[in-house]
Amino acid sequence: MKDANWDDLQLFFHVATGGGLSAAAARTGLSAPTIGRRMLALERVTGRSLFSRGPTGYLLARDGQELLDRVRLMQDAARAISDWRGEVLTLPIVSTAADSWTSRFIADHLASVWTPKDSFRMCYKTCDTGVDFTYREAHIALGHSRPDSGNVAIRRSVKVAHAAYQAADYDAANCNWISLGTDTAVTPADKWTFEQPDYWITSWTNTPHMLFHLIRGGAGRGVLPCFIGDQDRKLVRAGPLIDALTYDMWIVAHDDERQRPEVRIVIDRLAALFADHEALFAGQSPAI
């Protein structure tokens, strides 16, 4: 026996509870003859007589009543699944904004920030040029400097240090450097390499992601945050910390949004995550 089609079972429900083809047609928009043919087909598929057909309509046979009971259970289960799916769309959202490097760190330590058991959804934005809270571009931003205006709440986090890095097997006699392009460099760390008058830049790119992989691939030396460079086994420092590039990270939230429980939870989790890796951010952890 073939399995009964769910659409036909739903149509059967309308016929059974409406008392006939006309009522089912009014509910579904299908014609009565079409519904009648599909009920005959359903009886053939199930191998059961589902209706007693007469001048007063379609009366349920014994097998029809048993099928109706089962269809009701199936509808309840389908409704529960639909409600479960719908709940996802009603969960509140917390959006974070961070530069490319910090976004990568958060993704690598995601379980410390959010888990599937949390009763809220997350949006992770990468914003290397900063966030405008006036237009609520994000609920929480991780900034390189303390905001001096705006309706925001701020929390000082960790110090972020930088150094030059090269591939572990890089030829020390090679003087090639890699940089972000002048058209995409935003932060002092982005600009540092091409601002050095005697550095021979042989490769440049327009994304931090590609900068990292070019350094790792041996194209030359380049500047990275220590919390990125010191964690990679294929990279070594090519010099001391560059003190001029060290900055304080600030966790910033719109003052109205920070009162939301889910926003407060994410702020506290981010603060704890960075505090747990304070030495790494400050460039004080030994390279792996």
C-alpha positions in Angstrom: 0.0 0.0 0.0 1.2 3.4 -0.9 1.4 6.1 1.8 -1.5 8.5 1.8 -0.7 12.0 0.7 -0.8 14.6 3.6 -2.7 17.0 1.3 -5.3 14.4 0.7 -5.5 13.6 4.4 -6.2 17.3 5.1 -8.8 17.3 2.4 -10.4 14.2 4.0 -10.5 16.1 7.3 -12.6 18.9 5.7 -15.0 16.4 4.1 -15.3 14.4 7.4 -15.9 17.4 9.6 -18.0 19.4 7.1 -20.3 16.5 6.3 -19.8 16.5 2.6 -18.1 17.7 -0.6 -19.8 21.1 -0.7 -18.6 22.1 2.7 -15.1 21.0 1.9 -15.2 22.9 -1.4 -16.2 26.1 0.4 -13.3 25.7 2.8 -10.6 24.8 0.3 -11.6 26.5 -2.9 -11.5 23.2 -4.8 -14.5 22.0 -6.8 -16.7 19.3 -5.4 -16.0 16.8 -8.2 -12.3 17.2 -7.7 -12.6 16.5 -4.0 -14.8 13.5 -4.7 -12.2 12.0 -7.0 -9.5 12.6 -4.5 -11.5 10.9 -1.7 -12.0 7.8 -4.0 -8.3 7.8 -4.6 -7.6 8.0 -0.8 -9.9 5.0 -0.2 -7.9 3.1 -2.9 -4.6 4.0 -1.3 -5.7 3.1 2.2 -7.7 0.0 1.2 -10.5 1.1 3.4 -14.1 2.4 2.9 -14.0 5.8 4.6 -17.5 7.1 3.8 -21.1 6.0 3.5 -22.3 8.1 0.7 -26.0 9.1 0.6 -28.4 11.9 -0.4 -27.7 13.7 2.9 -24.0 13.8 2.3 -20.8 11.9 3.2 -21.2 10.1 6.5 -18.1 8.6 8.1 -17.8 4.9 8.0 -16.1 3.1 10.9 -12.7 3.1 9.2 -13.3 6.8 8.3 -13.8 7.7 12.0 -10.6 5.9 12.9 -8.7 7.7 10.2 -10.2 11.0 11.4 -8.9 10.4 14.9 -5.4 9.8 13.5 -5.5 12.8 11.2 -6.4 15.0 14.2 -3.3 13.7 16.0 -1.2 14.4 12.9 -2.7 18.0 12.7 -1.8 18.6 16.3 1.8 17.4 15.7 2.1 19.6 12.6 0.7 22.6 14.5 3.2 22.0 17.3 6.1 22.0 14.8 4.8 25.1 13.1 4.5 26.9 16.5 8.0 25.7 17.4 9.4 27.1 14.2 7.5 30.4 14.7 9.0 30.8 18.1 12.4 31.3 16.5 11.2 34.4 14.7 9.8 35.9 17.9 13.0 35.7 19.8 14.7 39.0 20.5 17.9 39.9 18.6 21.2 41.2 20.0 23.5 42.7 17.4 27.2 43.2 17.9 29.7 45.2 15.8 33.5 44.8 15.9 36.5 45.2 13.7 37.6 42.2 11.5 40.1 40.9 14.1 37.8 41.1 17.1 35.0 39.6 15.1 37.2 36.6 14.3 38.2 36.2 17.9 34.5 36.2 19.0 33.7 33.6 16.3 36.6 31.4 17.6 35.2 31.6 21.1 31.5 31.7 20.3 30.4 29.4 23.1 31.5 32.0 25.6 29.1 34.6 24.0 26.1 32.6 22.8 24.7 29.1 22.7 21.7 27.5 21.0 20.0 27.3 24.4 19.9 31.1 24.8 16.4 32.7 24.4 17.7 35.3 21.9 19.2 35.5 18.5 22.6 37.1 17.5 23.6 39.3 14.6 27.4 39.7 14.2 28.5 42.7 12.2 32.0 43.5 11.1 32.5 47.2 11.0 36.1 48.4 10.6 35.0 52.0 10.3 33.0 52.3 13.5 29.4 52.3 14.5 26.8 55.1 14.5 24.5 54.5 17.5 22.2 57.3 16.3 20.7 54.9 13.8 21.1 51.8 16.0 23.5 50.1 13.6 24.2 47.7 16.5 23.2 47.2 20.1 26.8 46.6 21.2 30.0 47.9 19.7 33.6 47.0 20.5 35.5 50.2 19.9 39.2 51.3 19.7 38.5 54.6 21.6 36.2 55.9 24.3 33.2 57.6 22.8 33.1 61.3 23.7 29.4 61.9 22.9 26.1 60.1 22.3 23.5 58.4 24.5 25.7 55.4 25.2 26.9 53.3 28.1 30.6 52.3 28.1 32.8 49.8 29.8 36.6 49.7 29.6 37.9 46.3 28.6 41.4 45.0 27.8 44.5 46.7 26.3 45.1 45.5 22.7 48.8 45.3 21.6 50.3 44.9 18.1 53.5 43.5 16.7 55.0 42.6 13.4 54.7 39.0 12.4 56.1 36.6 9.8 55.7 33.0 8.9 57.6 30.6 11.2 59.7 29.5 8.2 60.2 32.9 6.8 63.8 33.8 5.6 65.0 36.5 8.1 67.1 38.0 5.3 64.0 38.8 3.3 62.9 42.4 3.9 59.5 42.3 2.2 56.5 43.7 4.0 52.8 43.3 3.5 50.2 46.0 4.2 46.6 47.0 3.8 46.1 49.3 0.9 46.0 53.1 1.5 42.4 53.2 0.3 41.1 50.7 2.9 43.4 51.4 5.9 41.4 52.9 8.8 43.1 52.4 12.1 46.7 53.4 13.1 47.6 49.7 12.9 46.3 49.5 9.4 48.4 52.4 8.3 51.6 51.7 10.3 53.5 49.7 7.7 53.1 52.1 4.8 53.9 55.0 7.0 57.4 53.7 7.7 59.7 55.5 5.2 62.2 52.6 4.7 59.9 49.6 4.5 59.8 47.7 1.2 56.1 46.8 0.6 55.9 44.1 -2.0 52.3 43.0 -1.4 49.1 44.7 -0.2 45.5 43.8 0.0 42.1 45.3 0.8 41.0 43.0 3.7 42.4 42.1 7.1 41.5 38.5 6.4 43.7 38.4 3.3 46.5 40.3 5.1 46.6 37.5 7.7 46.9 34.8 5.1 49.5 36.6 3.1 51.7 36.9 6.2 51.0 33.3 7.1 51.8 32.2 3.6 55.3 33.8 3.6 54.7 36.8 1.4 56.4 39.1 3.9 56.1 40.7 7.4 53.0 42.5 8.5 51.4 44.0 11.5 48.8 42.0 13.4 47.0 42.3 16.8 48.8 40.0 19.3 45.6 38.2 20.1 45.6 37.0 16.5 49.3 36.5 15.8 50.3 34.9 19.0 47.6 32.2 18.7 48.8 30.9 15.3 51.5 28.2 15.3 52.6 29.2 11.8 53.5 32.7 12.9 56.2 34.2 14.9 56.9 37.8 16.0 59.3 39.7 13.8 60.0 42.4 16.4 58.9 43.9 19.7 55.5 45.2 20.6 54.7 48.4 18.7 53.7 50.6 21.7 52.3 53.4 19.6 49.6 51.0 18.4 48.3 49.8 21.7 44.8 50.9 22.6 42.1 50.3 25.1 39.1 48.3 23.9 35.8 49.7 24.9 32.5 47.9 25.1 29.8 50.4 24.1 26.0 50.0 24.1 23.2 52.4 23.4 22.0 53.5 26.9 18.4 52.5 26.1 19.3 49.1 24.7 21.6 48.1 27.6 18.6 47.8 29.9 17.3 44.8 27.9 18.2 41.6 29.7 19.6 39.8 26.6 21.8 42.8 25.8 23.1 42.9 29.3 23.9 39.2 29.2 26.0 39.6 26.0 27.8 42.6 27.4 28.8 40.7 30.5 29.8 37.6 28.5 32.0 39.7 26.1 33.6 41.5 29.1 34.3 38.1 30.7 35.7 36.6 27.5 38.2 39.4 27.0 39.2 39.5 30.7 39.9 35.8 30.5 42.4 36.5 27.7 43.7 39.8 29.0 47.4 38.7 28.7 46.9 37.5 25.2 45.4 40.8 24.1 48.2 42.7 25.8 50.8 40.7 24.0 52.1 39.2 27.2 51.3 35.6 26.4 54.1 33.6 24.9 53.6 32.6 21.2 52.2 29.1 20.7 
